[in-house]
Amino acid sequence: MAILKFEDYSFKYDSLSSPTLKHICLTIQKGEKVFIAGPSGSGKSTIAHCINGLIPCSYKGEIDGKLIIKDFEPINENLYTISEHVGTILQDQDCQFVGLTVGEDVAFAYENENKDQSFMESNVNKALKSVGMLEHINQTPHNLSGGQKQLVSLAGILSTDGDILLFDEPLANLDPVSRYRTMNLIDQIHKETNKTIIVVEHRIEDVLAYDFDRMIVMDQGKIVANDHPNHILLKNDLRNHGLREPLYVELLKKIEIKISDQDEIANIEKTIKFKEIIRAWYENKTIKAIKSVDKDLVLSLQNICFTYYKDEENLIKNVSFDIHKGEILAMLGNNGAGKSTILKLISGIKKPNNGIIELNNKRIDKWSIKKRSDYIGYVMQNPNHMISQNMIYDEIALGLRVRAYDEGEIKDIVEETLKTCGLYKYRKWPISALSYGQKKRVTIAAILALKPQLIILDEPTAGQDYDNYKEFMDFLMKIKNSGISMMMITHDLHLTLEYADRAVVLSDGEILADGDIYEILSNTDLMERGNLRETTLSELAQICGIENKENFLRTCIDFFKEVDENE
């Protein structure tokens, strides 16, 4: 039985001249589990807004065609009525919180239904425990890290009675283990309740590890593929529309393994049939020698300690590490480990209680934020915390104008940066018309325009599709080669494998490891302690009986780069 149906549906925001959704025809059956993917700006978040009623209740525009949910049309109902049938986790968590504490926020739906106090307490505790956030029940949601906010939002959706549960980028900002737990929880909800599940997500590898009935690929406002995930992978629909396939699938295709229509490549365990081919390929590859190059020291942290309140235990505990000229350092670790706090200490937003921070061998502990910003650019995790202008061009030009650049020079720099970040065609757009991922790119572009000596990036590729991700990271590699240093907080282990020179693993405010990327990401014990999960390339090595996972990872990534250079 159909629970949701788009009939030749189109939508154009009032602020835009052309439709964002174009002639959408889609039927979702009751109890189905559906995965919607697409590049940034493809319309997938807009289609989510149509389903949960934000269009037309909050976002105004022109609608053609028809959308039916169960037995009503959202266009004729208010947001409250629609929310009784569709429970939603929004992409932007800050727009979703209504309670003063985590517990109050999760209890909101129960309070609207006048549930008994003991019932609410029991179910709120159960929901928070299921996402690992029970210990934060009395905290203010806005004081949590981005990943922790996402987990609280997930707990909140467990209290809704809607027949449809819509997850708009539920894995954004989550560490690898939390992503795994979140997808497990979504899968468990589906199996136990038979609710209709719709997941809109960029992280294809994490989502496709679970059995979905269907995958829908969107591009330029249209549905370009609608099939079982295995068929989508076999037909190259993801790569053809700017999305990245799971790493192990990418390897199977790049070493030109003959894959038939009957092969279930959406399930990594089924790749064991290619075991001997993969082993033979690996054994015939030569591992490149690792070059050790001494570089000038740019930033040094020495025994840094920090706590928000004097009487509390330190959140950051004797942290020490260096960043060298032209180096990309990835900082990895679980949500709440202290990664974002360290970046705030470096940029001057917070001051350490103890320890020394040096830039180019000069202490900067007492430097103001303004003085540090001439040398250190900081791109925050949440783009809404940085954006202050209405138009994209003005946002990127703001820092240059504050520094009294000539308008002609500003125009040249802004347009060059827009092109580099894949935003040039949006240069005359209002920021309000952008997706979360596009806003993220605007904030990154605004920092890049200032050409700082050290760029700090908090989840730089979150919300970006593969083509834009690759274009942006290739640009970062170019500026890296010019001697600019970068530090990235990231939960994207693919990004770390392919672009970082070194990694620091943080847990509970302490450094667990500082060293080679491949050594760290193949260390099972370390990955577990840091709340990280091995990539599917490591899983593939294990399936194929390859013991040296470190060398296998290095070989695969070197091979990917060789193939990309020759294409």
C-alpha positions as CSV (number, residue, x, y, z in Angstrom):
1,M,0.0,0.0,0.0
2,A,1.4,3.4,-1.0
3,I,2.0,5.7,2.0
4,L,3.6,8.5,0.0
5,K,3.3,9.6,-3.6
6,F,4.7,12.4,-5.7
7,E,2.7,12.9,-9.0
8,D,4.6,15.0,-11.6
9,Y,5.6,17.3,-8.7
10,S,7.7,20.4,-9.2
11,F,8.7,23.1,-6.7
12,K,10.4,26.5,-7.1
13,Y,11.5,28.6,-4.2
14,D,10.2,32.2,-4.2
15,S,13.8,33.4,-4.1
16,L,14.9,31.5,-7.2
17,S,14.1,31.8,-10.9
18,S,13.9,28.1,-11.8
19,P,12.5,25.0,-10.0
20,T,14.6,23.1,-7.6
21,L,12.4,20.0,-8.1
22,K,11.4,19.0,-11.6
23,H,8.6,16.6,-12.4
24,I,9.1,14.2,-9.5
25,C,7.2,10.9,-9.9
26,L,7.8,8.7,-6.9
27,T,5.8,6.2,-4.8
28,I,6.9,4.8,-1.5
29,Q,5.1,1.8,0.0
30,K,4.2,1.4,3.7
31,G,7.0,-0.2,5.6
32,E,9.6,0.4,2.9
33,K,13.2,1.5,3.8
34,V,14.4,4.0,1.2
35,F,17.7,5.7,0.7
36,I,17.8,9.0,-1.1
37,A,21.2,10.3,-2.3
38,G,22.5,13.0,-4.7
39,P,25.1,15.7,-5.1
40,S,24.9,19.0,-3.2
41,G,22.1,21.1,-4.7
42,S,20.5,18.1,-6.4
43,G,17.2,18.7,-4.6
44,K,17.3,15.8,-2.1
45,S,16.9,18.1,1.0
46,T,14.1,20.0,-0.8
47,I,12.3,16.7,-1.4
48,A,12.7,16.0,2.3
49,H,11.2,19.4,3.2
50,C,8.2,18.6,1.0
51,I,7.7,15.3,2.9
52,N,7.9,16.8,6.4
53,G,5.8,19.9,5.6
54,L,8.5,22.5,5.8
55,I,7.5,23.1,2.2
56,P,5.1,24.9,2.0
57,C,4.6,25.8,5.7
58,S,8.0,27.4,6.3
59,Y,9.7,27.6,2.9
60,K,7.5,29.4,0.4
61,G,7.4,28.8,-3.4
62,E,5.4,27.6,-6.4
63,I,4.1,24.0,-6.4
64,D,3.0,22.1,-9.5
65,G,1.7,18.6,-9.4
66,K,0.6,16.7,-6.3
67,L,2.1,15.1,-3.1
68,I,-0.1,12.7,-1.1
69,I,0.9,11.4,2.3
70,K,-1.4,8.6,3.4
71,D,-4.8,10.1,2.6
72,F,-4.1,13.8,2.7
73,E,-2.1,16.5,0.8
74,P,0.4,18.4,2.9
75,I,-0.3,21.6,1.0
76,N,-3.8,21.7,2.7
77,E,-2.5,21.0,6.2
78,N,-0.6,22.8,8.9
79,L,2.9,21.7,10.2
80,Y,1.5,20.2,13.4
81,T,-0.9,17.9,11.5
82,I,1.9,16.7,9.1
83,S,4.3,16.1,12.0
84,E,1.8,13.6,13.5
85,H,2.5,11.4,10.5
86,V,6.1,12.3,9.7
87,G,8.8,12.3,12.3
88,T,12.0,14.1,11.2
89,I,15.6,14.6,12.1
90,L,16.6,17.8,10.4
91,Q,20.0,18.3,8.7
92,D,20.6,21.5,10.8
93,Q,20.2,20.3,14.4
94,D,20.1,23.8,15.9
95,C,16.8,24.5,14.2
96,Q,15.3,21.5,15.9
97,F,15.9,22.0,19.6
98,V,13.1,23.3,21.8
99,G,14.0,22.2,25.3
100,L,16.3,23.9,27.8
101,T,18.0,20.6,28.5
102,V,18.6,17.4,26.6
103,G,16.0,15.5,28.6
104,E,13.3,18.2,28.1
105,D,14.0,18.2,24.3
106,V,13.6,14.5,24.0
107,A,10.4,14.6,26.1
108,F,8.8,17.3,24.0
109,A,6.6,15.0,21.9
110,Y,5.5,13.1,25.0
111,E,4.5,16.4,26.7
112,N,2.4,17.4,23.7
113,E,0.6,14.1,24.1
114,N,0.1,14.6,27.9
115,K,1.9,11.4,28.8
116,D,2.4,10.5,32.5
117,Q,5.6,11.8,34.1
118,S,6.9,8.4,35.0
119,F,6.2,7.2,31.4
120,M,8.2,10.2,30.0
121,E,11.1,9.7,32.4
122,S,11.4,6.0,31.6
123,N,11.2,6.5,27.8
124,V,13.4,9.5,27.6
125,N,16.1,7.6,29.6
126,K,15.7,4.6,27.3
127,A,16.0,6.8,24.2
128,L,19.1,8.6,25.4
129,K,20.7,5.4,26.5
130,S,20.2,3.9,23.1
131,V,22.2,6.7,21.5
132,G,24.9,6.9,24.2
133,M,23.8,10.3,25.5
134,L,22.1,9.5,28.9
135,E,24.9,11.1,30.9
136,H,24.1,14.4,29.1
137,I,20.4,14.4,30.0
138,N,20.7,17.7,32.1
139,Q,23.0,19.6,29.7
140,T,21.9,22.4,27.4
141,P,21.6,21.1,23.8
142,H,23.4,24.1,22.4
143,N,26.5,23.4,24.5
144,L,27.0,20.0,22.9
145,S,29.3,19.2,20.1
146,G,27.8,18.8,16.6
147,G,27.9,15.1,16.8
148,Q,26.3,15.0,20.2
149,K,23.5,17.3,19.0
150,Q,22.8,14.8,16.2
151,L,22.6,11.9,18.7
152,V,20.1,13.9,20.8
153,S,18.0,14.6,17.7
154,L,18.0,10.9,17.0
155,A,16.8,10.1,20.5
156,G,14.0,12.7,20.0
157,I,12.6,11.0,16.9
158,L,12.2,7.8,18.9
159,S,9.4,9.5,20.8
160,T,7.3,10.2,17.7
161,D,4.3,8.0,16.6
162,G,4.5,9.0,12.9
163,D,4.1,6.2,10.3
164,I,7.0,7.8,8.3
165,L,10.4,8.5,9.9
166,L,12.5,10.9,7.8
167,F,16.2,11.2,8.5
168,D,17.8,14.2,6.7
169,E,21.6,13.7,6.9
170,P,21.5,11.7,10.2
171,L,25.2,10.8,10.1
172,A,26.5,14.4,9.6
173,N,29.1,15.3,12.3
174,L,29.1,11.8,13.9
175,D,32.3,9.8,14.6
176,P,32.5,6.5,12.7
177,V,31.3,4.3,15.6
178,S,28.4,6.7,16.3
179,R,27.5,6.4,12.6
180,Y,27.5,2.7,12.9
181,R,25.4,2.8,16.0
182,T,23.0,5.2,14.4
183,M,22.5,3.1,11.3
184,N,22.0,0.0,13.6
185,L,19.4,1.9,15.5
186,I,17.5,3.0,12.3
187,D,17.7,-0.6,11.1
188,Q,16.4,-1.8,14.4
189,I,13.5,0.7,14.4
190,H,12.5,-0.5,11.0
191,K,12.5,-4.2,11.9
192,E,10.7,-3.7,15.2
193,T,8.0,-1.2,14.1
194,N,7.8,-1.7,10.3
195,K,7.5,2.1,10.0
196,T,8.4,3.6,6.6
197,I,12.0,4.8,6.8
198,I,13.4,7.4,4.5
199,V,17.2,8.3,4.8
200,V,18.7,11.3,3.0
201,E,22.4,11.0,3.3
202,H,25.8,11.8,1.7
203,R,27.7,9.0,3.4
204,I,26.9,6.2,1.0
205,E,29.3,3.6,2.3
206,D,27.9,3.8,5.9
207,V,24.3,3.6,4.7
208,L,24.7,0.9,2.1
209,A,26.2,-1.5,4.7
210,Y,22.5,-2.0,5.6
211,D,19.8,-3.6,3.5
212,F,17.6,-1.0,1.9
213,D,14.7,-1.9,-0.3
214,R,15.4,0.9,-2.7
215,M,17.9,3.6,-3.5
216,I,16.9,6.9,-5.2
217,V,19.6,9.0,-6.8
218,M,18.8,12.7,-7.6
219,D,20.6,15.1,-9.8
220,Q,19.7,18.7,-10.9
221,G,16.2,18.4,-9.3
222,K,15.3,15.1,-11.0
223,I,15.2,11.4,-10.1
224,V,17.9,9.9,-12.2
225,A,17.9,6.4,-10.7
226,N,15.4,4.4,-8.7
227,D,16.3,0.8,-8.0
228,H,17.7,-1.7,-5.6
229,P,21.1,-0.5,-4.2
230,N,23.0,-3.5,-5.8
231,H,21.7,-2.5,-9.3
232,I,22.6,1.1,-8.7
233,L,26.2,0.0,-7.9
234,L,26.4,-2.3,-10.9
235,K,25.2,0.4,-13.3
236,N,27.7,3.1,-12.0
237,D,24.8,5.4,-11.3
238,L,26.6,6.9,-8.3
239,R,29.8,7.9,-10.1
240,N,27.9,9.1,-13.1
241,H,26.2,11.7,-10.9
242,G,29.0,12.9,-8.7
243,L,28.7,10.5,-5.8
244,R,31.3,8.1,-4.4
245,E,30.9,4.4,-4.3
246,P,32.1,2.4,-1.2
247,L,35.9,2.1,-1.2
248,Y,35.9,-1.6,-1.7
249,V,33.5,-1.3,-4.7
250,E,35.8,1.3,-6.1
251,L,38.8,-1.1,-5.8
252,L,36.9,-4.0,-7.4
253,K,36.1,-1.8,-10.5
254,K,39.5,-0.2,-10.7
255,I,41.4,-3.5,-10.8
256,E,38.8,-4.4,-13.5
257,I,37.3,-7.5,-11.9
258,K,34.6,-8.9,-14.1
259,I,31.4,-8.3,-12.1
260,S,28.2,-10.0,-13.3
261,D,24.6,-8.8,-12.8
262,Q,24.2,-11.6,-10.3
263,D,27.0,-10.5,-8.0
264,E,25.8,-8.8,-4.8
265,I,28.5,-6.2,-4.5
266,A,26.3,-4.1,-2.1
267,N,27.2,-6.7,0.5
268,I,31.0,-6.6,1.3
269,E,30.9,-10.2,2.7
270,K,29.9,-11.5,-0.8
271,T,33.2,-10.2,-2.3
272,I,34.9,-13.2,-0.9
273,K,34.3,-14.8,-4.3
274,F,36.9,-12.4,-5.7
275,K,39.4,-13.2,-2.9
276,E,42.1,-14.8,-5.1
277,I,42.0,-12.1,-7.7
278,I,42.4,-9.4,-5.1
279,R,45.2,-11.2,-3.4
280,A,47.0,-11.7,-6.7
281,W,46.6,-8.0,-7.6
282,Y,48.0,-6.9,-4.2
283,E,51.0,-9.3,-4.3
284,N,52.0,-8.0,-7.7
285,K,51.9,-4.3,-6.6
286,T,55.1,-2.6,-5.4
287,I,54.8,-0.5,-2.3
288,K,56.3,2.9,-2.7
289,A,59.1,3.9,-0.3
290,I,58.1,6.4,2.3
291,K,60.0,9.7,2.1
292,S,60.9,11.5,5.2
293,V,61.3,15.2,4.7
294,D,62.2,17.7,7.4
295,K,60.0,20.8,7.3
296,D,59.9,24.1,9.2
297,L,57.8,24.1,12.4
298,V,54.7,26.3,12.0
299,L,52.5,25.5,15.1
300,S,53.4,23.8,18.4
301,L,51.2,22.9,21.3
302,Q,53.0,22.0,24.5
303,N,51.3,20.4,27.5
304,I,48.0,22.2,26.9
305,C,45.3,21.9,29.6
306,F,41.8,23.4,29.6
307,T,38.6,23.3,31.5
308,Y,35.6,25.6,31.3
309,Y,35.2,25.8,35.1
310,K,38.1,26.0,37.6
311,D,36.8,23.4,40.0
312,E,36.2,20.8,37.3
313,E,38.5,18.2,35.9
314,N,40.4,19.3,32.7
315,L,38.7,18.6,29.5
316,I,42.0,18.9,27.6
317,K,44.8,17.0,29.3
318,N,48.5,17.8,28.6
319,V,48.0,17.8,24.8
320,S,51.2,18.3,22.8
321,F,51.7,18.1,19.0
322,D,53.3,20.0,16.1
323,I,52.2,21.1,12.6
324,H,54.9,21.7,10.0
325,K,55.0,23.9,6.9
326,G,52.9,22.5,4.0
327,E,51.6,19.7,6.2
328,I,48.0,18.4,6.4
329,L,47.3,17.1,9.9
330,A,44.0,15.2,10.6
331,M,42.6,15.2,14.1
332,L,40.5,12.1,14.7
333,G,38.4,10.9,17.6
334,N,34.9,10.4,19.0
335,N,32.3,13.0,19.5
336,G,33.0,15.0,22.7
337,A,36.7,14.0,22.7
338,G,37.8,17.6,22.7
339,K,38.8,18.1,19.1
340,S,36.7,21.3,18.5
341,T,37.9,22.7,21.9
342,I,41.5,22.3,20.8
343,L,40.8,24.2,17.6
344,K,39.2,27.0,19.7
345,L,42.3,27.2,21.8
346,I,44.5,27.5,18.8
347,S,42.4,30.2,17.2
348,G,42.1,32.2,20.5
349,I,38.3,31.7,21.0
350,K,39.3,30.0,24.3
351,K,42.4,30.4,26.4
352,P,44.3,27.4,27.8
353,N,44.6,27.1,31.6
354,N,48.1,25.7,31.2
355,G,50.7,25.1,28.5
356,I,52.2,26.9,25.6
357,I,51.1,27.6,22.0
358,E,53.7,28.8,19.5
359,L,53.4,30.0,16.0
360,N,56.6,30.2,14.0
361,N,58.5,29.7,17.3
362,K,56.7,32.7,18.9
363,R,54.4,32.4,21.8
364,I,50.8,33.4,20.9
365,D,49.1,32.6,24.2
366,K,48.2,36.2,24.8
367,W,47.4,37.2,21.2
368,S,43.9,38.4,20.5
369,I,41.6,36.6,18.1
370,K,42.0,39.4,15.6
371,K,45.8,39.2,15.6
372,R,45.7,35.4,15.3
373,S,43.2,35.7,12.4
374,D,45.9,37.3,10.2
375,Y,47.8,34.1,10.3
376,I,45.3,31.4,11.2
377,G,42.0,30.9,9.4
378,Y,39.3,28.9,11.3
379,V,36.3,27.3,9.5
380,M,33.7,26.3,12.0
381,Q,31.8,23.0,12.0
382,N,28.4,24.7,11.7
383,P,28.2,27.2,8.8
384,N,25.3,29.1,10.4
385,H,27.7,30.1,13.2
386,M,29.9,32.0,10.7
387,I,27.6,33.5,8.1
388,S,26.6,37.1,8.6
389,Q,25.8,38.4,5.1
390,N,22.7,37.9,3.0
391,M,24.5,37.3,-0.4
392,I,27.1,34.8,-1.2
393,Y,29.5,37.3,-2.8
394,D,29.3,39.6,0.1
395,E,30.0,36.8,2.6
396,I,33.2,35.9,0.9
397,A,34.2,39.5,0.4
398,L,33.6,40.5,4.0
399,G,37.0,39.6,5.4
400,L,38.8,41.4,2.5
401,R,36.6,44.5,3.0
402,V,37.4,44.6,6.8
403,R,41.1,44.5,5.8
404,A,40.5,47.5,3.4
405,Y,41.3,45.7,0.2
406,D,40.5,47.6,-3.0
407,E,37.1,46.6,-4.5
408,G,38.6,45.7,-7.8
409,E,41.1,43.3,-6.1
410,I,38.2,41.9,-4.0
411,K,36.2,41.1,-7.1
412,D,39.1,39.2,-8.6
413,I,39.9,37.2,-5.4
414,V,36.2,36.4,-4.7
415,E,35.5,35.2,-8.2
416,E,38.6,33.1,-8.3
417,T,37.7,31.5,-4.9
418,L,34.1,30.9,-6.0
419,K,35.3,29.0,-9.1
420,T,37.7,27.0,-7.0
421,C,35.0,26.0,-4.5
422,G,32.4,25.2,-7.2
423,L,30.2,28.1,-6.2
424,Y,30.7,30.5,-9.1
425,K,27.3,29.8,-10.7
426,Y,25.7,30.7,-7.3
427,R,27.5,34.0,-6.9
428,K,24.4,36.1,-7.1
429,W,22.3,33.9,-4.9
430,P,21.1,34.7,-1.4
431,I,22.6,32.4,1.2
432,S,19.2,31.5,2.5
433,A,18.5,29.6,-0.7
434,L,21.5,27.2,-0.2
435,S,21.6,23.7,1.2
436,Y,23.6,23.0,4.4
437,G,26.4,21.6,2.3
438,Q,26.5,24.6,0.1
439,K,26.6,27.0,3.1
440,K,29.5,25.0,4.4
441,R,31.4,25.7,1.1
442,V,30.7,29.4,1.4
443,T,32.3,29.6,4.8
444,I,35.3,27.7,3.6
445,A,35.6,30.0,0.6
446,A,35.4,33.0,2.9
447,I,38.5,31.8,4.8
448,L,40.4,30.7,1.7
449,A,40.0,34.1,0.2
450,L,42.2,35.6,3.0
451,K,45.1,33.2,2.3
452,P,46.1,32.5,5.9
453,Q,49.4,30.7,6.9
454,L,47.5,28.0,8.7
455,I,44.0,26.9,7.9
456,I,42.0,25.1,10.6
457,L,39.0,23.1,9.1
458,D,36.4,21.6,11.4
459,E,34.7,18.8,9.3
460,P,35.6,20.6,6.0
461,T,33.8,18.2,3.6
462,A,30.6,17.6,5.7
463,G,27.6,17.8,3.5
464,Q,29.5,17.9,0.2
465,D,29.1,15.5,-2.7
466,Y,32.1,13.6,-4.0
467,D,32.8,15.8,-7.1
468,N,32.8,19.0,-5.0
469,Y,34.7,17.2,-2.2
470,K,37.4,16.1,-4.6
471,E,37.5,19.5,-6.4
472,F,37.9,21.3,-3.1
473,M,40.4,18.9,-1.6
474,D,42.5,19.0,-4.8
475,F,42.5,22.7,-4.4
476,L,43.7,22.4,-0.8
477,M,46.5,20.1,-2.0
478,K,47.6,22.9,-4.4
479,I,47.8,25.5,-1.7
480,K,49.4,22.9,0.6
481,N,52.2,22.6,-2.0
482,S,52.7,26.3,-1.8
483,G,53.6,25.9,1.9
484,I,50.3,26.6,3.6
485,S,49.7,24.3,6.5
486,M,46.3,22.7,7.4
487,M,44.7,21.1,10.3
488,M,41.4,19.2,9.9
489,I,39.0,17.8,12.4
490,T,37.3,15.1,10.5
491,H,35.2,11.9,11.0
492,D,35.8,11.1,7.3
493,L,38.4,8.4,7.2
494,H,38.4,8.4,3.4
495,L,39.5,12.0,3.5
496,T,42.2,11.2,6.0
497,L,43.5,8.3,4.0
498,E,43.7,10.2,0.8
499,Y,44.8,13.7,1.8
500,A,46.3,13.9,5.3
501,D,50.1,13.6,5.9
502,R,49.7,12.7,9.6
503,A,46.9,12.0,12.1
504,V,46.4,12.7,15.8
505,V,43.9,10.5,17.6
506,L,42.1,12.2,20.6
507,S,39.9,10.5,23.2
508,D,38.6,12.0,26.4
509,G,40.9,15.1,26.0
510,E,44.1,13.0,25.7
511,I,46.2,12.1,22.7
512,L,46.1,8.3,22.0
513,A,48.3,8.4,18.9
514,D,50.3,10.8,16.7
515,G,51.8,9.4,13.5
516,D,51.4,7.7,10.1
517,I,47.9,7.6,8.7
518,Y,48.1,4.0,7.4
519,E,49.6,2.7,10.7
520,I,46.9,4.4,12.7
521,L,43.9,3.4,10.5
522,S,45.0,-0.3,10.4
523,N,45.5,-0.6,14.2
524,T,42.3,-2.4,15.4
525,D,42.9,-1.7,19.1
526,L,43.6,2.0,18.6
527,M,40.6,2.4,16.3
528,E,38.4,0.9,19.0
529,R,39.8,3.1,21.7
530,G,39.4,6.2,19.6
531,N,35.7,5.3,18.6
532,L,36.8,4.9,15.0
533,R,35.9,2.1,12.6
534,E,38.2,0.6,10.0
535,T,37.4,1.4,6.4
536,T,35.9,-1.2,4.1
537,L,39.4,-1.5,2.5
538,S,40.5,-2.9,5.9
539,E,37.5,-5.2,6.0
540,L,38.3,-6.4,2.5
541,A,41.8,-7.2,3.5
542,Q,40.5,-9.3,6.3
543,I,38.0,-11.1,4.0
544,C,40.8,-11.9,1.6
545,G,43.1,-13.1,4.3
546,I,45.7,-10.3,3.9
547,E,47.4,-9.9,7.2
548,N,49.3,-6.7,6.6
549,K,46.4,-4.3,6.5
550,E,48.7,-1.2,6.8
551,N,50.5,-2.1,3.5
552,F,47.2,-3.1,1.8
553,L,45.7,0.4,2.7
554,R,48.8,2.2,1.4
555,T,48.8,0.1,-1.8
556,C,45.1,0.8,-2.5
557,I,45.3,4.5,-1.9
558,D,48.5,4.8,-4.0
559,F,46.7,2.8,-6.8
560,F,43.6,5.1,-6.6
561,K,45.8,8.1,-7.1
562,E,47.7,6.5,-10.0
563,V,44.4,5.7,-11.8
564,D,43.0,9.1,-11.2
565,E,46.1,10.8,-12.6
566,N,45.9,8.7,-15.7
567,E,42.2,9.3,-16.4
